[in-house]
């Protein structure tokens, strides 16, 4: 075809635009591109004879081009960079078509260069991507965009410290929670915490007040040159302001002299928590009177109230605890596995408190060792008791992986065959309700196909409230209707009818609320098909 013919065709297309454009265009452009409608605008997005041009897209979407040039954001990631815009943002699907089709549930925010960590993972897109947080006027005027946010904390969060501390919040705080500052190290500040200061509540020194009409807690500019900056001088300045001459930060009540006594020279070495115990708590009569100290319970009461007493003998506390504190235990897995309940699988990672402190008191002598003694029976009322003998979950589950289920379905009235054997339990026995809550289905399932599968035939083959799909469909390997025999119907296929496609006679009823293929009550008169 020479250039004259091409010119002539384009000339005709130009003057027959109303008639021909509908035939050439794949469809109407979406609302954001509506101003580009018309054949004369095609080359604004397309190269002649080619698909959509990435360069032409970015010539309009300059805010994206700027970020790509700076190698910032999702569009500069390895997943998207240099790929055709058309892959994700196709058009010509009508005015109401959403060009930005973003699956918010599956979108990997790490691809944007801003990794969502901690509490940020729980936020919805709309919680952060708000127009009022966009500073760039060119981006802010867009009706819908995910661009233009600043990654500084204060771009979304109020500056609680009101510029009295560094703007780098992450130097002290984590993304898990703003309260508490796990990254802050007081030992690197001008005031190093020593002794009792380590256990003082932060608010005792850093008081909460109101500043500029907002709640405020001061962390800078607090005087600490002497003890009386925070503490009341109970001696009314009789001994001067140098408190450290008599006292230490370990304990104000431990006066130097007594506290300097080397207790390790006695036959009871002070270790762990005993180091900081006031002398008078043990030496109640006098400092020199002899004390029994061979067993912990010479001073301490049996916290467990005889739970470990056997044949009148109670083991010493040191069997499970040490002098660093009663919290925690040195009782090992090996020791526990010698008891009547062996820790295996997930139980090996279960904290002691989960089983032994269900109330306000610790309970170690547990007689009921069934699963349901600790775990709720989530299947109660859904699964018949015969499948959970004696309340033991082991008939289906194991302690290694609770989601790994081993169950012999042959013991039910519905044996799993063919494709059914490939499905997971959840596919059949769990479904989402109208309120998006998970609903269990076990005993209520009767083995009917329609319990799980939609009746695409719209009850055409319903016989007294039951549908026998296997009358036509060949078992559970595939869903082909290879058992159906037209000769058993009222209309046998004979002669020329034998080669006619099913769809010629069995048409789709589109007028129904749910379109379906009509098989029953089909008009069998010759004139209905033949003229």
Phi, psi and omega in degrees: 000123182276175185295330180295317179295320179298316179298319181296319179295315179297324179297316178294318181298326181294317183274347176250032187303318184295320183281318191270329187301324178296334180277329183274316182292137178293339181161174181295148176282155178293164186307315181298335181255010185301330181290350179261009182295146178114144186296332182290346181260000185306317186287357175286339178241328185251146165277147181303123178077008182236174176280190180298137181268127178297320180297321179291323177300311183289340176294331176270316183270071186293330181294327177287318180300320180299318180290323178294319178297327178275359182058048179238152171082178185299321185286352175255004179285162181298335182289332188240331190306131178067012174270157182294135178300329186298335182300320182254333187237066177282162182222193184067034178246015178109161185298323186274001183292136180270108183291322180270088183263087186257122175276097186295333182285326185258352184296130180268102184293341179299334181292342182279348185095354178240103184280129177277120181235156174056230183295336179298332180295332185275349184282149173273158182306315186293341179294328183253319185277081178241144185299327183291346179265001179269126182265335181283116182301325182294325179276324185298330183283350179290144181293322182212122179203155175251009182265167167094002180277149176264143183270001176288143183303317186287355175287339177243327186252147175293145177280094183302328184274358175049050174064020175272347178232176180300147178285351179276086184299326185291350178289339179240323187257160175249176179276356182285319179194144181285324180294142190069156182229082187297338182272348182284132180243106184295337181290345178263003178271182179286343180238104181278130180282126179229156174054228182295338179299336181293332184258002180286136177298136184307320185292345178293324179260320181260084186289149178267130180220199178237131179225127182056035177078009182234154176298134186213137176238121185278132178238350180236157178075022180267126182290141179210027183294329179219165182300324185288355174296331179241326188256146176284135178280098183292346181265004178051042174066019178292331183246019180080186185258003180270079184299330185292350178291333180242329186246163175233170180284352178288320178193129180291329183282343179274099182281140180300137186123295176289318183290342181272000179292131181273095182290341182291349178279350176272182179271014173228101182283131179278117180225159176056229182295335181296336183299323186259007179285135177298135183307321186289342179291330177261314181269074186283330180274303177201165182288343186254349181291135181294146181235145171286136184207016182286334179235151179302319184286002169293333178243326186258145177280159179284098183301329185270006171052047173077013180297332183257006180284125177229127180056037176080002181247128178253122179297151182290155181301331183295349178296329181238337186239165174232183187282359177280352177142154180281341177291135186087167183210147176264010178293121190268167174299320181300320178293319181295323182288352173272353178276186181281357179231106182278135178274113176222166179058223182293338179297334181292338180256006182276129178298146180305322186297336182294327182256326190259000177219066179280339178245204180282346182242150176288140177228115183253335179270086182261120182269324181273108185253014176290156179305317186286355174288333179247326186255143176288141176276092183290347181264004183299128181087352180249326180244135180297145184301333182295338178271353176234071186298127177058027179068026181258121183283350186297347180295338178234324188251168173223167184280348180286316182209109186296329182282349178274109186251131175238112183217133179276100184291346178294340180286351176261183178275003182230099178281136180279120179231158175056229182296333180298328182290344181270347185278154174276160181304321184296331182301325184255325190261358177226139176213162179272132178276182181295332179265019178065016176270146180284130181247132178273144176222108178231285183296332183287341180284128183254003180089007177279145181302319185289353174298327182242329187255143178288143178276093182291346181267004174053050174063023177293331184250020178288125179236106180055045175080008181226143181240119178263089182298328184290354175298325182249322187268141190273068171081203189251005179278324176209172185253018179292144181272057186277358176263351184287133179236111184295340182289343179275357181267181179287346182235097179284142178274112181228154177060228182295340180293338185295333182260003182282137178294145181304319186294342179293326182257322183263094187270165178274126178272098184279342184283346180288155178307322173236111183305141180209162179272127182278120176249320180265160180059031177281138180292117184257008178289141183301318185294341180292332180248329185250136178251000000 
